[in-house]
Amino acid sequence: MKNKIMLIAKILLMVMIVIFIGLIIFRFVYHKETYIDTLNSKITDVGDILSYTYDINYVEEYKDNIIYSTVNEIEYYIVDDSVLYGRVLIGDDKKLYITNDIIEKTYLILDEKIKFIYSGKDSDIDICSVYVITEMGQLYHVGLANSDISSVFVDQITTPSPITNFININIAMYFEDNDYGVVVLAENNKMYYVPTMIEYDENILNVLDTYIIYNDGAISNFFGNALVDSNNNNYIATTVVVANELIEELKYSPNILIITNDNKIIYLVDDIKVYEHSLRVDKVIVKENNNINVILENNEIIEFEG
């Protein structure tokens, strides 16, 4: 009986060993990571808010762009699983309201006296995005991204000085239908780009509402935090490559690659961390049908449509 128990125990042990070895083989043969070399890659937190000051008389330079009056209402139209349309409007009491014109209801969303409202997006796009300046110089963003009107939000934007006017001016966009292209004038006679509130410069580039690239090549996330390396030095962009879909060969599957002045590939992770790839770029080739080849220093190729 004792020998039989020992035999069964040995058989069970052998079965467990075989299963364990099988799991290891399965993990490393069939489920190994397929990312292009990331052994020496780095990930760091984004840095502080970038700050720029320009010796520009904005009021004089852009006097023809200053908006001194705006409409009292802005229409929106949203289609998802349902349909919602209505208006964001300044009421007779100068407070801010949103309407659901399907059921003819009006809702108070900001109990402040409103001076101006302005939209940085065409009304035929499925989102409601409206900026608001109050009589006290406060700046707000009103947003609604789906047909549930109860999800409307009103966020106050911190500003370096009370805001006086919107500016009718274009921001360079990677694509024309980016949401945020709003510039404001403050009481200190400076112009600021919303939402980063970094002082305005005509060479600012907005990349898919994810990155802002400045005239010196410095890069920030959409909220103005600098993309910095592990030594807290600003990365400097020379090339931006945008894929039509997520790039699965790269860790965290980005769809936007920033190539720096020293040929590094970087991209944001969750908007607050910067991933630096371990391999540098040799060259970028744009082929027919918008096929892009990013050729790395070891001759590996990251290929995608963009």
BAPA-770738 format. One record per residue (C-alpha): residue in one letter; x, y, z. Coordinates in steps of 0.02 Angstrom, whole numbers, always signed. Layout:
REM residues N
@resn a, u X, v Y, w Z
...
***
This chain:
REM residues 306
@resn m, u +0, v +0, w +0
@resn k, u +141, v +117, w +46
@resn n, u +230, v +80, w -119
@resn k, u +68, v +116, w -215
@resn i, u +51, v +286, w -129
@resn m, u +232, v +329, w -168
@resn l, u +204, v +280, w -350
@resn i, u +50, v +389, w -364
@resn a, u +143, v +535, w -284
@resn k, u +287, v +516, w -409
@resn i, u +165, v +510, w -555
@resn l, u +77, v +669, w -494
@resn l, u +243, v +756, w -471
@resn m, u +298, v +710, w -647
@resn v, u +131, v +772, w -717
@resn m, u +151, v +938, w -626
@resn i, u +329, v +957, w -692
@resn v, u +272, v +922, w -870
@resn i, u +131, v +1049, w -854
@resn f, u +250, v +1180, w -783
@resn i, u +375, v +1154, w -924
@resn g, u +233, v +1162, w -1049
@resn l, u +174, v +1328, w -980
@resn i, u +350, v +1400, w -991
@resn i, u +369, v +1342, w -1171
@resn f, u +197, v +1412, w -1215
@resn r, u +239, v +1580, w -1134
@resn f, u +406, v +1604, w -1219
@resn v, u +374, v +1520, w -1385
@resn y, u +194, v +1562, w -1423
@resn h, u +161, v +1716, w -1316
@resn k, u +328, v +1805, w -1313
@resn e, u +322, v +1993, w -1337
@resn t, u +340, v +2043, w -1519
@resn y, u +394, v +2221, w -1484
@resn i, u +544, v +2284, w -1579
@resn d, u +692, v +2291, w -1457
@resn t, u +643, v +2383, w -1298
@resn l, u +773, v +2314, w -1178
@resn n, u +859, v +2481, w -1152
@resn s, u +709, v +2593, w -1176
@resn k, u +668, v +2727, w -1048
@resn i, u +509, v +2798, w -977
@resn t, u +502, v +2962, w -882
@resn d, u +372, v +3081, w -814
@resn v, u +329, v +3236, w -912
@resn g, u +412, v +3394, w -849
@resn d, u +350, v +3563, w -791
@resn i, u +237, v +3678, w -890
@resn l, u +335, v +3761, w -1030
@resn s, u +350, v +3950, w -1021
@resn y, u +383, v +4070, w -1163
@resn t, u +387, v +4260, w -1165
@resn y, u +396, v +4357, w -1327
@resn d, u +435, v +4540, w -1356
@resn i, u +276, v +4570, w -1455
@resn n, u +149, v +4708, w -1441
@resn y, u +3, v +4590, w -1464
@resn v, u -133, v +4723, w -1458
@resn e, u -51, v +4820, w -1599
@resn e, u +12, v +4671, w -1698
@resn y, u -156, v +4580, w -1695
@resn k, u -277, v +4726, w -1679
@resn d, u -377, v +4666, w -1830
@resn n, u -397, v +4493, w -1752
@resn i, u -469, v +4545, w -1584
@resn i, u -652, v +4496, w -1567
@resn y, u -753, v +4631, w -1478
@resn s, u -922, v +4547, w -1495
@resn t, u -983, v +4369, w -1518
@resn v, u -1146, v +4280, w -1550
@resn n, u -1264, v +4248, w -1405
@resn e, u -1289, v +4065, w -1447
@resn i, u -1192, v +3922, w -1528
@resn e, u -1280, v +3771, w -1601
@resn y, u -1224, v +3591, w -1579
@resn y, u -1278, v +3428, w -1659
@resn i, u -1225, v +3257, w -1591
@resn v, u -1262, v +3086, w -1664
@resn d, u -1209, v +2923, w -1578
@resn d, u -1331, v +2791, w -1517
@resn s, u -1458, v +2931, w -1514
@resn v, u -1475, v +3109, w -1580
@resn l, u -1458, v +3270, w -1481
@resn y, u -1457, v +3447, w -1542
@resn g, u -1477, v +3615, w -1461
@resn r, u -1382, v +3773, w -1414
@resn v, u -1262, v +3843, w -1287
@resn l, u -1326, v +4019, w -1257
@resn i, u -1316, v +4176, w -1153
@resn g, u -1485, v +4206, w -1071
@resn d, u -1573, v +4371, w -1043
@resn d, u -1498, v +4368, w -868
@resn k, u -1323, v +4351, w -949
@resn k, u -1299, v +4178, w -872
@resn l, u -1250, v +4025, w -974
@resn y, u -1374, v +3892, w -1027
@resn i, u -1380, v +3736, w -1135
@resn t, u -1537, v +3679, w -1224
@resn n, u -1604, v +3513, w -1282
@resn d, u -1705, v +3570, w -1431
@resn i, u -1780, v +3398, w -1459
@resn i, u -1881, v +3405, w -1298
@resn e, u -1873, v +3596, w -1286
@resn k, u -1787, v +3604, w -1117
@resn t, u -1660, v +3730, w -1055
@resn y, u -1531, v +3702, w -917
@resn l, u -1425, v +3828, w -821
@resn i, u -1244, v +3772, w -828
@resn l, u -1145, v +3925, w -768
@resn d, u -1210, v +4047, w -639
@resn e, u -1095, v +4189, w -691
@resn k, u -1120, v +4346, w -795
@resn i, u -1057, v +4304, w -969
@resn k, u -964, v +4424, w -1083
@resn f, u -921, v +4317, w -1236
@resn i, u -944, v +4139, w -1300
@resn y, u -841, v +4063, w -1440
@resn s, u -826, v +3894, w -1525
@resn g, u -665, v +3821, w -1590
@resn k, u -757, v +3687, w -1688
@resn d, u -883, v +3687, w -1829
@resn s, u -1060, v +3651, w -1771
@resn d, u -1082, v +3507, w -1893
@resn i, u -956, v +3397, w -1800
@resn d, u -1022, v +3275, w -1671
@resn i, u -962, v +3366, w -1516
@resn c, u -1009, v +3522, w -1420
@resn s, u -857, v +3629, w -1377
@resn v, u -882, v +3809, w -1322
@resn y, u -768, v +3932, w -1233
@resn v, u -835, v +4065, w -1117
@resn i, u -766, v +4230, w -1049
@resn t, u -858, v +4300, w -899
@resn e, u -876, v +4483, w -856
@resn m, u -749, v +4451, w -717
@resn g, u -620, v +4389, w -843
@resn q, u -635, v +4204, w -802
@resn l, u -613, v +4077, w -941
@resn y, u -718, v +3918, w -953
@resn h, u -733, v +3771, w -1072
@resn v, u -904, v +3691, w -1100
@resn g, u -899, v +3517, w -1173
@resn l, u -1021, v +3380, w -1221
@resn a, u -959, v +3228, w -1317
@resn n, u -1114, v +3118, w -1324
@resn s, u -1303, v +3128, w -1335
@resn d, u -1327, v +3120, w -1146
@resn i, u -1350, v +3303, w -1102
@resn s, u -1325, v +3265, w -917
@resn s, u -1141, v +3231, w -956
@resn v, u -1108, v +3411, w -1007
@resn f, u -960, v +3484, w -913
@resn v, u -903, v +3662, w -875
@resn d, u -719, v +3674, w -830
@resn q, u -633, v +3833, w -775
@resn i, u -463, v +3860, w -856
@resn t, u -328, v +3939, w -748
@resn t, u -259, v +4096, w -831
@resn p, u -107, v +4206, w -791
@resn s, u -214, v +4363, w -803
@resn p, u -402, v +4399, w -822
@resn i, u -460, v +4366, w -1001
@resn t, u -538, v +4506, w -1103
@resn n, u -564, v +4443, w -1281
@resn f, u -555, v +4297, w -1401
@resn i, u -439, v +4313, w -1550
@resn n, u -490, v +4268, w -1728
@resn i, u -332, v +4180, w -1780
@resn n, u -282, v +4010, w -1846
@resn i, u -172, v +3885, w -1755
@resn a, u -67, v +3770, w -1864
@resn m, u -149, v +3599, w -1851
@resn y, u -83, v +3430, w -1906
@resn f, u -261, v +3399, w -1967
@resn e, u -386, v +3537, w -2001
@resn d, u -525, v +3462, w -1894
@resn n, u -432, v +3471, w -1727
@resn d, u -545, v +3537, w -1589
@resn y, u -435, v +3663, w -1500
@resn g, u -377, v +3813, w -1597
@resn v, u -425, v +3948, w -1474
@resn v, u -320, v +4101, w -1431
@resn v, u -368, v +4232, w -1301
@resn l, u -310, v +4407, w -1252
@resn a, u -281, v +4446, w -1069
@resn e, u -281, v +4607, w -968
@resn n, u -91, v +4603, w -966
@resn n, u -99, v +4627, w -1157
@resn k, u -27, v +4455, w -1188
@resn m, u -108, v +4324, w -1301
@resn y, u -119, v +4143, w -1243
@resn y, u -154, v +3978, w -1328
@resn v, u -293, v +3877, w -1246
@resn p, u -285, v +3760, w -1154
@resn t, u -98, v +3765, w -1119
@resn m, u -106, v +3953, w -1081
@resn i, u +68, v +3967, w -1153
@resn e, u +104, v +4136, w -1233
@resn y, u +49, v +4136, w -1415
@resn d, u +171, v +4114, w -1557
@resn e, u +120, v +4095, w -1738
@resn n, u +233, v +3943, w -1760
@resn i, u +143, v +3834, w -1632
@resn l, u +92, v +3665, w -1706
@resn n, u -52, v +3563, w -1633
@resn v, u -34, v +3376, w -1669
@resn l, u -201, v +3287, w -1650
@resn d, u -239, v +3374, w -1486
@resn t, u -103, v +3266, w -1409
@resn y, u +60, v +3362, w -1433
@resn i, u +103, v +3545, w -1450
@resn i, u +266, v +3584, w -1540
@resn y, u +342, v +3757, w -1516
@resn n, u +450, v +3866, w -1626
@resn d, u +612, v +3803, w -1548
@resn g, u +561, v +3620, w -1571
@resn a, u +517, v +3591, w -1388
@resn i, u +366, v +3478, w -1362
@resn s, u +230, v +3474, w -1232
@resn n, u +78, v +3368, w -1199
@resn f, u -88, v +3452, w -1232
@resn f, u -87, v +3533, w -1060
@resn g, u +83, v +3617, w -1082
@resn n, u +195, v +3495, w -985
@resn a, u +365, v +3479, w -1070
@resn l, u +422, v +3312, w -1140
@resn v, u +589, v +3288, w -1054
@resn d, u +722, v +3152, w -1044
@resn s, u +788, v +3067, w -887
@resn n, u +904, v +3217, w -859
@resn n, u +756, v +3337, w -867
@resn n, u +815, v +3409, w -1034
@resn n, u +683, v +3455, w -1163
@resn y, u +668, v +3339, w -1311
@resn i, u +678, v +3434, w -1475
@resn a, u +567, v +3375, w -1618
@resn t, u +620, v +3372, w -1800
@resn t, u +491, v +3252, w -1873
@resn v, u +315, v +3198, w -1829
@resn v, u +247, v +3036, w -1899
@resn v, u +63, v +2992, w -1879
@resn a, u -4, v +2817, w -1914
@resn n, u -182, v +2779, w -1969
@resn e, u -192, v +2643, w -1836
@resn l, u -100, v +2594, w -1678
@resn i, u +78, v +2533, w -1707
@resn e, u +71, v +2363, w -1623
@resn e, u +258, v +2326, w -1647
@resn l, u +299, v +2462, w -1521
@resn k, u +267, v +2452, w -1336
@resn y, u +108, v +2541, w -1278
@resn s, u +50, v +2542, w -1462
@resn p, u +65, v +2728, w -1505
@resn n, u -6, v +2805, w -1662
@resn i, u +105, v +2960, w -1659
@resn l, u +295, v +2953, w -1661
@resn i, u +404, v +3104, w -1624
@resn i, u +579, v +3093, w -1696
@resn t, u +702, v +3206, w -1606
@resn n, u +853, v +3305, w -1664
@resn d, u +966, v +3163, w -1604
@resn n, u +862, v +3031, w -1697
@resn k, u +771, v +2959, w -1547
@resn i, u +591, v +2896, w -1556
@resn i, u +482, v +2961, w -1416
@resn y, u +296, v +2960, w -1379
@resn l, u +176, v +2990, w -1237
@resn v, u +104, v +2855, w -1126
@resn d, u -61, v +2902, w -1043
@resn d, u -23, v +3087, w -1080
@resn i, u +90, v +3100, w -926
@resn k, u +241, v +2990, w -964
@resn v, u +369, v +2995, w -1105
@resn y, u +431, v +2834, w -1183
@resn e, u +601, v +2838, w -1267
@resn h, u +636, v +2691, w -1382
@resn s, u +804, v +2604, w -1365
@resn l, u +844, v +2609, w -1551
@resn r, u +876, v +2768, w -1648
@resn v, u +809, v +2811, w -1820
@resn d, u +918, v +2799, w -1973
@resn k, u +789, v +2871, w -2094
@resn v, u +604, v +2888, w -2131
@resn i, u +540, v +2841, w -2304
@resn v, u +366, v +2888, w -2367
@resn k, u +314, v +2766, w -2503
@resn e, u +163, v +2751, w -2616
@resn n, u -12, v +2743, w -2542
@resn n, u +47, v +2834, w -2385
@resn n, u +151, v +2685, w -2328
@resn i, u +285, v +2743, w -2206
@resn n, u +445, v +2651, w -2163
@resn v, u +539, v +2705, w -2009
@resn i, u +709, v +2622, w -2029
@resn l, u +804, v +2597, w -1867
@resn e, u +992, v +2596, w -1839
@resn n, u +996, v +2405, w -1837
@resn n, u +902, v +2402, w -2005
@resn e, u +739, v +2343, w -1927
@resn i, u +589, v +2428, w -2006
@resn i, u +431, v +2495, w -1924
@resn e, u +304, v +2495, w -2065
@resn f, u +130, v +2568, w -2064
@resn e, u +6, v +2675, w -2159
@resn g, u +3, v +2858, w -2112
***
